[in-house]
Amino acid sequence: MSRKTLNDLFVHSLSDIYSAEKQLTRALAKLSRAATNEQLSQAFQRHLQETHGQIERIDQVVEKSGLKLKRIKCVAMEGLIEEGDELIEEIEKGAVLDAGLIGAAQKVEHYEIAAYGTLCALGKALGFDDGVTLLKQTLEEEKATDKKLTEFAEKVGNPQAKAA
């Protein structure tokens, strides 16, 4: 896709995160099944539901902005998911795997925080105020999820993995 204008860059970036979120819906279910800590498994399930809402929000941004998404695959998310899959394949189920899954999930959150922050800035420059409001909601959800993962890792996941 040719990206000659700021609008083209916005559409490409929005299409990319849409692909990322779609890929993530499949990955979160897998992470939930792989986690042995019930709280962690439930957290992945909650984030899966939240991700469905974020996809709906992107659809609303597209509708409000009068844009058309491109059919692309987010290779960054594909790589992050592949890293999580490798952990699941290589580490025996238990506390150490759970600690690894938390780290893998945080990498995803950090990618999403960067992507949504960029989209907010581009959307603001383009005057997509309604869309920016929706994108900021998602950005705040991603930040909150990252914070929850950090707290869980520090209080539960890492201590359990250390004791294993």
C-alpha positions as CSV (number, residue, x, y, z in Angstrom):
1,M,0.0,0.0,0.0
2,S,1.3,3.4,-1.0
3,R,1.5,5.8,2.0
4,K,1.9,9.2,0.4
5,T,-0.2,11.3,2.7
6,L,-0.9,11.5,6.5
7,N,-4.3,10.1,5.8
8,D,-2.8,7.1,4.0
9,L,-0.5,6.6,7.0
10,F,-3.5,6.8,9.4
11,V,-5.5,4.3,7.3
12,H,-2.5,1.9,7.1
13,S,-1.9,2.1,10.8
14,L,-5.5,1.6,11.7
15,S,-5.7,-1.4,9.3
16,D,-2.6,-2.8,10.9
17,I,-3.9,-2.5,14.5
18,Y,-7.2,-4.0,13.3
19,S,-5.3,-7.0,12.1
20,A,-3.3,-7.1,15.3
21,E,-6.5,-7.2,17.4
22,K,-8.1,-9.9,15.3
23,Q,-5.0,-12.0,15.7
24,L,-4.9,-11.3,19.4
25,T,-8.4,-12.7,19.9
26,R,-7.2,-16.1,18.8
27,A,-4.0,-15.9,20.8
28,L,-5.6,-14.8,24.1
29,A,-7.8,-17.9,24.1
30,K,-4.7,-20.0,23.7
31,L,-2.9,-18.1,26.5
32,S,-5.8,-18.6,28.8
33,R,-5.8,-22.4,28.2
34,A,-2.0,-22.5,28.7
35,A,-2.0,-20.6,32.0
36,T,-2.1,-22.8,35.1
37,N,-2.8,-19.9,37.6
38,E,-6.6,-19.5,37.5
39,Q,-6.4,-15.8,38.1
40,L,-4.1,-15.4,35.1
41,S,-6.3,-17.6,33.0
42,Q,-9.3,-15.4,33.9
43,A,-7.4,-12.2,33.2
44,F,-6.6,-13.5,29.7
45,Q,-10.3,-14.3,29.2
46,R,-11.3,-10.8,30.4
47,H,-8.8,-9.2,28.1
48,L,-10.2,-11.3,25.3
49,Q,-13.7,-9.8,25.9
50,E,-12.1,-6.3,26.1
51,T,-10.3,-7.0,22.8
52,H,-13.7,-7.8,21.1
53,G,-14.9,-4.4,22.3
54,Q,-11.7,-2.7,20.9
55,I,-12.4,-4.2,17.5
56,E,-15.9,-2.8,17.6
57,R,-14.4,0.5,18.5
58,I,-12.1,0.4,15.5
59,D,-15.2,-0.3,13.3
60,Q,-16.8,2.8,14.8
61,V,-13.7,4.9,14.1
62,V,-13.8,3.7,10.5
63,E,-17.5,4.6,10.2
64,K,-17.3,8.0,11.8
65,S,-14.2,8.9,9.8
66,G,-15.6,7.6,6.5
67,L,-12.5,5.6,5.9
68,K,-12.0,2.1,4.4
69,L,-9.6,-0.3,6.0
70,K,-7.0,-2.2,3.9
71,R,-6.7,-5.9,4.1
72,I,-3.2,-6.3,5.6
73,K,-1.6,-8.6,8.2
74,C,0.1,-7.1,11.2
75,V,3.5,-8.9,11.0
76,A,4.5,-7.3,14.4
77,M,1.6,-9.0,16.2
78,E,2.3,-12.2,14.3
79,G,5.8,-12.2,15.6
80,L,4.7,-11.4,19.2
81,I,2.2,-14.2,19.1
82,E,4.8,-16.6,17.7
83,E,7.0,-15.8,20.7
84,G,4.2,-16.7,23.1
85,D,3.6,-20.0,21.1
86,E,7.2,-20.9,21.5
87,L,7.0,-20.4,25.3
88,I,4.0,-22.7,25.4
89,E,5.8,-25.4,23.4
90,E,9.1,-25.1,25.2
91,I,8.2,-24.6,28.9
92,E,6.4,-27.2,31.0
93,K,3.0,-26.1,32.2
94,G,3.4,-24.4,35.6
95,A,4.5,-21.2,37.3
96,V,7.5,-20.6,35.1
97,L,5.4,-20.8,32.0
98,D,2.8,-18.5,33.6
99,A,5.6,-15.9,34.3
100,G,6.7,-16.2,30.6
101,L,3.1,-15.8,29.4
102,I,2.8,-12.6,31.5
103,G,5.9,-11.2,29.8
104,A,4.7,-12.2,26.4
105,A,1.3,-10.5,27.1
106,Q,3.1,-7.3,28.2
107,K,5.1,-7.2,25.0
108,V,1.8,-7.2,23.2
109,E,0.4,-4.5,25.4
110,H,3.5,-2.3,24.9
111,Y,3.1,-2.7,21.1
112,E,-0.6,-1.8,21.3
113,I,0.1,1.2,23.5
114,A,2.6,2.5,20.9
115,A,0.2,1.8,18.1
116,Y,-2.8,3.5,19.7
117,G,-0.7,6.4,20.8
118,T,0.4,7.0,17.3
119,L,-3.1,6.6,15.9
120,C,-4.4,9.2,18.4
121,A,-1.7,11.7,17.3
122,L,-2.3,11.1,13.6
123,G,-6.1,11.2,14.1
124,K,-5.8,14.5,16.0
125,A,-3.7,16.0,13.2
126,L,-6.3,14.9,10.6
127,G,-9.2,16.3,12.6
128,F,-10.9,12.9,13.3
129,D,-12.0,14.1,16.8
130,D,-14.7,11.5,17.3
131,G,-12.3,8.7,16.2
132,V,-9.6,10.0,18.5
133,T,-12.0,9.9,21.5
134,L,-12.6,6.2,20.7
135,L,-9.0,5.4,20.1
136,K,-8.0,7.1,23.4
137,Q,-10.5,4.8,25.3
138,T,-8.7,1.8,23.8
139,L,-5.3,3.3,24.6
140,E,-6.3,3.7,28.3
141,E,-7.6,0.1,28.4
142,E,-4.2,-1.1,27.1
143,K,-2.3,0.9,29.7
144,A,-4.6,-0.5,32.4
145,T,-4.0,-4.0,31.2
146,D,-0.3,-3.5,31.2
147,K,-0.4,-2.2,34.8
148,K,-2.5,-5.1,35.9
149,L,0.0,-7.6,34.3
150,T,2.9,-5.9,36.0
151,E,1.2,-6.0,39.4
152,F,0.3,-9.7,39.0
153,A,3.8,-10.5,37.9
154,E,5.4,-8.8,40.9
155,K,2.9,-10.1,43.5
156,V,2.0,-13.5,42.3
157,G,3.6,-14.8,39.0
158,N,7.3,-14.1,39.5
159,P,7.3,-15.2,43.2
160,Q,5.6,-18.5,42.3
161,A,8.0,-19.0,39.4
162,K,11.0,-18.4,41.6
163,A,9.7,-20.9,44.2
164,A,9.1,-23.6,41.5
